[in-house]
Amino acid sequence: MSRGKAAAAGEATKAKAKLEGLTEASVFLNGPIARTLIIFSLPILASNVLQSLNASINAAWIGQLLGTQALSASANANSLLFLLLSVRP
């Protein structure tokens, strides 16, 4: 195969890959809305579950070791942290 034909074949392969990528992206744009929303919300849901678990474990440890004032400070800090992490860009 000559260099010209090899280059043309390579460009055709790249064009085909771009077209396939657009088709995969269009599945999210034109597919079922509920499924797409669930897929995109899973990372946020997992993040919130882990953050709540962290707050619960902190509350258990702080409540047992440091007392009620420290527990109240930790709860206030966790609420603020939840707010700040939910509005992050």
Buried (B, 14 or more C-beta within 10 A) or exposed (E): EEEEEEEEEEEEEEEEEEEEEEEEEEEEEEEEEEEBEEEEEEEEEEEBEEBEEEBEEBBEEBBEEEEEEEBEEBBEEBEEEBEEEEEEE
